[in-house]
Amino acid sequence: MELALNVSYITLDGFFQVNKYRYLYFMIMFTLYILILCCNFAIVFLIVVEKSLHEPMYIFIAALLLNSVMLSTVIYPKLLTDFLSKRQIISYSVCLFQFFMFYSLGGSEFLLLFAMAYDRYVSICKPLQYPMIMTKNTISIFLTLAWIVPSSQVAVVAVLIANKKICNFTFTGIFCNNTIYKLLCVYSKAQTVYDMVVLSNVAILPAVFIFFTYTRILVISYQSCKEVRRKAAQTCLPHLIVLISYLCLCAFDVIVSGLESNFPKIVHSILTLQIVMYPPLFNPIIYGLKMKEISKHLKRLFCAVKKN
């Protein structure tokens, strides 16, 4: 019976003194999750109801925020359950599903930022062609590919992992990210090569294109009039802040997973949580404060709520 339990379930050994601080941890993470839902859905609701925000840039922002909500929902409910449980365990199949969703939605974040960069490039560098290029069909294609491309490629990775034998049933983590590889008996070179191909397709290449696009925008803006420079700074700065912070957190996640044995549990848990805490919480704040149109409508919405 014990062997069957070990084969079916993985012990999450990354929680620090959970028996002592379980209710404190629960309240902190529950509050964060509610804030993430409220902040993101507030911006999405605004974009949906305000016809003046029915433009490609704002549609991509809404998609990015919805993606953040989905990513948070993959992680937070299970974390909250673990805080209140006597044993922090997860079935291997659910762990694989969490791994799949975490990296699929993480890849979608990069591709949505890629779509936003392309939209800004066409808007600023080819303004006369913008209505013809950024049509409803173009937006639909970008959104579809942003979710299908990462999920289809990460699904192959998850299937390859599922078909491998596991020799370890405990890992120092609080949810299933790339630390899952440490459970495997053997990690083949072919798996490594395919993982690098997926990483290139859904993260590295989009990031390179995004930086190239914004560099091109900056060069053209610098050579143009003051109004073009103002528009470029106003609409591109929030995207760049979100992109750079997300890139840093992704690199951080990889480094932390690789060096997990060098960190105390509490430090490792805090570092692991960064990628599922900062982007979903701060992205709506950045867009709400830095995007002039969204900020304007948010103020109107809050003023209307106060009057009622």
Secondary structure, DSSP 4 states (H G I P E B T S, - for coil): -HHHHHHHEEEE---SSHHHHHHHHHHHHHHHHHHHHHHHHHHHHHHHH-GGG-SHHHHHHHHHHHHHHHHHHHHHHHHHHHHHSSS-EEEHHHHHHHHHHHHHHHHHHHHHHHHHHHHHHHHHH-TTTHHHHS-HHHHHHHHHHHHHHHHHHHHHHHHHHHTS-B---EES-SS-SGGGGGGBS---HHHHHHHHHHHIIIIIHHHHHHHHHHHHHHHHHHHS-HHHHHHHHHHHHHHHHHHHHHHHHHHHHHHHHHTGGGS-HHHHHHHHHHHHHHHHHHHHHHHHHHSHHHHHHHHHHHHHHHH-
